[in-house]
Amino acid sequence: MTAATGNSGWQEVNYRIVGFDRPCFVSDVLQAVPQTEACQLVSVHFEADGIRAVGELAVRLSPAHPTRRIDQQLQSVKGIVRIDTVF
């Protein structure tokens, strides 16, 4: 869900991620999201059962940072099965 952050034009994008549970899966997902002034990780929550990992990320983006770049980077993480984006 999009949330106004007080900065003109900024948006918060929520990602729901499903993938295969493996060592460093969450770390790899987090490294796929660039940490810059234009892209800030707001919250992270993951649960895993040894087979499947399900998580949610909230990312705050400036108007100059396209969401498709993050989508592509997340898709490249080994073990990702599905990514749902909610604006």
C-alpha positions in Angstrom: 0.0 0.0 0.0 1.4 3.4 -0.9 2.0 5.6 2.1 2.9 9.3 2.0 6.1 9.9 3.8 6.1 13.7 4.1 8.6 14.0 1.2 7.1 15.2 -2.0 6.4 12.4 -4.4 8.0 9.6 -2.3 6.2 6.3 -2.2 6.3 3.2 0.0 6.2 0.0 -1.9 5.5 -3.3 -0.2 6.8 -6.6 -1.6 5.6 -10.0 -0.6 8.3 -12.6 -1.4 8.0 -16.4 -1.6 11.1 -18.5 -2.1 12.9 -21.7 -1.2 14.4 -21.6 2.3 18.2 -21.8 2.2 21.2 -20.4 4.0 21.6 -16.7 3.4 18.2 -16.4 1.5 17.0 -13.4 3.5 20.5 -11.8 3.4 20.5 -12.1 -0.4 17.0 -10.6 -0.7 18.1 -7.6 1.5 21.3 -7.1 -0.5 19.2 -6.9 -3.7 17.5 -3.8 -2.4 19.9 -0.8 -2.8 20.4 1.3 0.3 20.7 4.8 -1.0 19.1 8.2 -0.2 16.6 7.4 -3.1 15.8 3.9 -1.8 15.4 3.1 1.8 14.4 -0.2 3.4 11.6 0.6 5.9 10.7 -2.8 7.3 11.5 -6.5 6.9 9.6 -9.6 8.1 10.4 -13.2 7.1 9.3 -16.6 8.3 10.8 -19.9 7.1 10.0 -23.6 7.8 13.1 -25.2 6.3 11.5 -25.6 2.8 9.7 -22.3 2.1 10.5 -18.7 3.1 7.8 -16.1 3.0 8.5 -12.5 3.7 7.5 -8.9 3.4 9.6 -5.9 2.6 8.6 -2.2 2.8 10.8 0.1 0.7 10.6 3.9 0.5 11.4 5.3 -2.9 12.1 8.7 -4.3 10.3 9.7 -7.5 13.6 9.3 -9.4 14.0 5.6 -8.4 12.0 3.3 -10.6 10.4 0.3 -8.9 11.2 -1.9 -11.9 14.9 -1.8 -11.0 14.2 -3.3 -7.6 11.8 -5.8 -9.1 14.6 -7.0 -11.5 17.2 -7.2 -8.7 14.8 -9.2 -6.5 14.0 -11.6 -9.4 17.7 -12.3 -9.7 18.0 -13.7 -6.2 18.5 -17.5 -6.2 15.5 -19.4 -4.9 12.9 -16.7 -5.5 9.6 -18.3 -6.6 7.2 -15.3 -6.5 7.2 -11.6 -5.8 4.0 -9.6 -5.4 4.3 -5.8 -5.4 1.7 -3.6 -3.7 1.9 0.2 -4.3 
